[in-house]
Amino acid sequence: MNLIYLHGLDSDANATKGKLLSEYCQQHYPSITVIRPDLNMSPPEVVKKVTALINESPKETLLVGSSLGGYFATYLSNQLDTPALLINPSIQPHISLQRFSDSAHHSNTSKDHVIYTTSGGWQMTQADLEWFAAHPLTEVTYPKRVCAVIKSGDELLDAQLSAKFYQKHGAQVIIQTGGDHRFSDFAQHLPTLLPIMLA
């Protein structure tokens, strides 16, 4: 099996959770190849890149997506019937990322105007927000293939909203009390989370 880790907004291929997954699988699941692509690019480019990784794989692929990576994992799972484990997933990036547009200077209203540059180097534009708005998550097409793990103490995203969305569409939802958006105790939960998706 291939496991593709989809990192969040201000992250990259060396994301802490991605590296923890690599180390854990090397130790406990040596047959799993962990792939950690850099997704600091426009949303359509992310979709194209990860779709190619899934389609090129001779083995089944598991997506593990954190935050904005959780949005992409859900989107791609819906498109390709790929199993997905979601960590504090973003379900409305066109709304949650609007904070950058609101704080940007409006003297330049061009769609190509950069409203935020991530730590990984993606220059987010108004056109990117419009892409997210045009591709909302409205369903979970293969709910039995999806598990969302959500910290109730997420300070960045609305944990209740995310939980309700996945529950409504029949996906498995694990709500953990407290915690934070970064899912700081990710390592200690890997022994219970990965087997859920590998069963």
FIVEX-859363 format. One line per 5 residues: number of its first residue (from 1); for each residue x negated, y, z of N, C-alpha, C. Coordinates in steps of 0.05 Angstrom, whole numbers. Layout:
NUM) X/Y/Z/X/Y/Z/X/Y/Z | ...
//
This chain:
1) -17/-24/0/0/0/0/-17/25/0 | -8/46/-14/-20/72/-12/-4/90/6 | -16/105/22/-3/125/39/-13/152/30 | 6/169/22/-2/196/14/7/215/35 | -12/230/47/-5/249/68/-2/277/55
6) 21/289/59/28/315/48/26/335/71 | 6/352/70/1/371/92/21/395/91 | 20/410/112/38/433/114/26/459/102 | 39/481/108/33/506/94/4/516/97 | -4/522/122/-31/532/126/-50/509/132
11) -53/491/113/-70/468/117/-82/460/90 | -96/437/91/-108/427/66/-114/397/68 | -130/387/50/-136/358/49/-149/348/75 | -161/366/90/-174/358/115/-157/363/140 | -131/364/136/-112/368/158/-117/347/180
16) -114/357/205/-119/339/228/-102/314/227 | -76/317/222/-59/293/222/-66/274/199 | -74/285/177/-83/269/154/-108/252/162 | -127/265/175/-151/251/183/-145/230/204 | -127/237/222/-119/217/243/-106/192/230
21) -90/197/209/-77/175/195/-99/158/181 | -118/170/168/-140/156/155/-155/138/175 | -162/150/197/-177/135/217/-161/112/229 | -136/117/234/-119/97/246/-115/73/227 | -110/80/202/-105/58/182/-131/42/177
26) -154/56/176/-179/42/173/-183/21/195 | -174/28/219/-178/11/242/-157/-11/244 | -132/-4/239/-110/-22/244/-96/-33/219 | -97/-19/197/-85/-28/172/-105/-24/149 | -126/-40/148/-147/-36/128/-137/-39/99
31) -114/-52/96/-104/-56/68/-90/-31/58 | -85/-11/75/-72/14/67/-93/34/59 | -90/45/35/-107/67/26/-94/93/31 | -107/110/47/-95/137/53/-106/157/33 | -88/171/20/-95/192/1/-86/219/12
36) -104/238/12/-98/264/24/-103/286/4 | -84/291/-14/-88/311/-35/-86/339/-23 | -100/358/-35/-98/386/-28/-74/397/-44 | -55/408/-29/-30/418/-42/-28/448/-42 | -50/462/-42/-50/491/-42/-46/501/-71
41) -22/498/-80/-15/506/-108/16/511/-108 | 26/520/-131/54/526/-133/71/501/-130 | 96/504/-120/113/480/-116/115/461/-140 | 120/471/-165/122/453/-187/96/437/-191 | 73/450/-185/47/436/-188/44/415/-167
46) 54/420/-143/53/400/-121/70/376/-130 | 94/380/-139/111/359/-148/98/342/-170 | 87/356/-189/73/342/-212/50/325/-202 | 34/337/-184/10/323/-174/17/298/-158 | 36/301/-140/43/278/-123/58/257/-138
51) 76/266/-157/90/247/-174/70/230/-189 | 49/242/-200/29/228/-215/15/207/-197 | 8/215/-172/-5/197/-153/13/173/-148 | 39/178/-145/57/156/-139/60/137/-163 | 63/149/-187/68/134/-211/43/118/-220
56) 19/129/-213/-6/116/-221/-13/93/-203 | 0/92/-180/-7/71/-160/4/44/-168 | -13/23/-168/-3/-4/-174/12/-16/-151 | 10/-3/-128/22/-13/-103/44/6/-94 | 61/-3/-75/81/14/-64/67/37/-49
61) 80/60/-50/70/84/-37/88/92/-14 | 76/100/8/90/112/31/82/142/32 | 101/159/33/95/188/37/97/195/66 | 78/209/76/80/220/103/77/251/100 | 98/265/107/98/294/102/102/310/127
66) 86/330/132/88/347/155/97/375/147 | 117/385/161/127/412/157/135/416/127 | 121/434/113/128/438/85/123/413/69 | 103/397/78/98/371/66/122/352/69 | 137/357/91/161/341/96/183/348/76
71) 184/373/68/203/381/47/196/366/21 | 170/368/13/162/355/-12/166/324/-10 | 161/312/13/164/284/16/194/276/12 | 212/292/24/240/287/20/249/290/-9 | 239/312/-21/246/318/-49/237/295/-67
76) 213/286/-63/201/265/-80/214/237/-74 | 220/233/-49/234/208/-42/261/207/-56 | 275/229/-57/301/231/-71/298/225/-100 | 276/235/-112/271/232/-141/262/203/-148 | 245/192/-131/230/168/-139/235/143/-122
81) 254/145/-103/260/123/-85/234/114/-71 | 219/133/-61/195/127/-46/199/130/-16 | 191/111/0/195/114/29/180/138/40 | 191/151/60/179/175/71/182/177/101 | 160/183/114/160/189/143/155/219/146
86) 173/233/159/173/262/160/166/271/188 | 148/290/190/139/300/216/147/330/217 | 166/337/235/176/364/237/180/376/209 | 197/363/193/200/372/165/213/399/162 | 204/414/142/217/439/134/239/431/114
91) 264/439/119/286/431/101/296/455/85 | 289/479/93/298/503/78/275/523/74 | 254/515/59/231/532/56/238/559/43 | 259/559/26/267/584/13/276/605/34 | 285/595/58/293/612/79/270/617/99
96) 257/595/108/236/598/128/212/613/118 | 206/611/92/183/625/80/190/654/72 | 215/660/75/224/688/68/211/708/86 | 201/699/109/188/718/128/164/731/115 | 151/718/96/128/730/83/137/751/63
101) 159/745/49/170/764/30/180/789/44 | 193/785/68/204/808/83/182/826/93 | 158/814/99/137/831/110/118/842/88 | 122/832/63/106/842/41/115/870/32 | 97/884/20/104/911/10/122/908/-15
106) 143/923/-15/162/920/-37/158/939/-60 | 134/952/-60/128/970/-82/124/955/-108 | 116/929/-105/113/912/-128/133/889/-126 | 153/890/-143/174/870/-142/171/848/-163 | 147/847/-175/142/826/-195/143/799/-183
111) 153/780/-198/155/752/-188/127/741/-183 | 107/752/-197/79/742/-194/64/756/-171 | 77/774/-158/65/789/-136/59/769/-113 | 35/769/-103/27/751/-81/38/762/-55 | 55/745/-42/66/755/-16/52/743/8
116) 37/721/3/22/709/25/0/690/13 | -23/690/25/-44/671/18/-49/653/41 | -46/627/37/-50/607/58/-80/604/64 | -85/592/87/-113/587/95/-127/569/75 | -111/553/61/-123/535/40/-126/548/13
121) -116/573/10/-120/587/-14/-96/589/-34 | -73/578/-26/-50/581/-44/-39/609/-42 | -37/622/-64/-26/649/-65/4/648/-72 | 20/649/-50/49/646/-53/61/671/-65 | 78/667/-85/91/690/-98/121/689/-94
126) 134/710/-102/164/711/-101/175/689/-119 | 161/683/-141/171/661/-159/171/634/-145 | 152/630/-126/151/605/-111/176/603/-93 | 183/625/-80/207/625/-63/232/619/-80 | 232/630/-104/255/626/-121/256/597/-130
131) 233/584/-134/233/555/-141/245/539/-118 | 237/545/-93/248/530/-71/278/534/-69 | 287/559/-74/316/565/-73/331/550/-95 | 318/545/-117/330/531/-140/329/501/-136 | 313/492/-116/310/463/-112/315/457/-82
136) 340/463/-72/345/458/-44/349/429/-38 | 344/421/-13/351/394/-4/380/393/3 | 396/379/-12/425/377/-7/433/349/1 | 415/330/-1/422/302/6/396/287/11 | 399/263/23/378/243/25/387/219/9
141) 376/217/-15/387/197/-34/383/168/-25 | 361/163/-12/355/136/-3/350/136/27 | 371/141/43/368/145/72/354/122/87 | 358/98/77/345/75/91/315/75/88 | 305/92/70/276/94/65/264/118/79
146) 279/132/94/270/157/105/272/157/136 | 251/167/149/252/170/178/240/198/185 | 255/214/199/246/240/207/240/240/237 | 216/249/244/208/251/273/206/281/279 | 223/289/298/226/318/303/221/324/333
151) 205/344/338/200/353/365/221/375/371 | 234/371/394/255/391/401/242/418/408 | 216/418/415/203/442/422/190/457/399 | 196/449/375/185/462/351/190/492/352 | 169/508/353/172/537/356/174/551/330
156) 170/537/308/170/550/281/195/544/265 | 204/519/266/228/511/251/251/503/270 | 275/504/259/299/498/275/301/467/277 | 292/456/299/293/427/303/321/415/301 | 340/429/312/368/419/312/379/418/284
161) 373/439/269/382/440/241/371/417/225 | 345/412/228/332/390/213/343/363/222 | 346/359/248/357/333/258/385/328/247 | 402/349/247/430/346/238/430/339/208 | 413/352/192/412/347/163/406/317/158
166) 385/307/170/378/279/164/398/259/176 | 409/265/200/429/248/212/454/247/194 | 462/271/185/486/273/168/484/255/143 | 460/253/132/456/238/108/447/209/113 | 448/201/138/443/172/144/414/163/147
171) 396/182/147/368/175/151/362/170/181 | 342/155/187/334/151/215/322/176/226 | 330/184/250/319/209/263/310/202/291 | 285/209/296/274/205/323/269/233/334 | 283/240/355/279/267/368/262/263/393
176) 240/277/394/223/276/417/225/302/433 | 230/300/459/234/323/475/208/339/478 | 211/366/476/187/384/480/169/384/455 | 143/386/460/124/385/438/123/412/424 | 110/412/401/107/436/385/107/430/355
181) 106/451/339/108/447/310/85/431/300 | 61/435/312/37/421/302/37/392/308 | 56/383/326/58/355/334/31/347/346 | 22/362/366/-5/359/377/-11/331/388 | 10/316/396/4/289/406/9/267/385
186) 5/275/360/10/257/337/-5/230/340 | -30/231/348/-47/207/350/-35/186/368 | -24/194/391/-14/175/410/13/162/401 | 26/174/381/51/163/371/47/145/346 | 23/145/334/19/129/310/25/99/314
191) 18/88/337/24/59/340/53/52/339 | 71/71/345/100/66/343/112/76/317 | 101/98/306/113/110/282/107/94/257 | 82/87/253/76/73/228/90/46/224 | 92/30/245/106/4/241/136/7/233
196) 148/30/240/176/35/231/178/34/201 | 158/47/188/158/49/159/146/24/145 | 131/9/160/117/-14/147/132/-40/152 | 154/-39/167/169/-63/173/183/-74/148
//
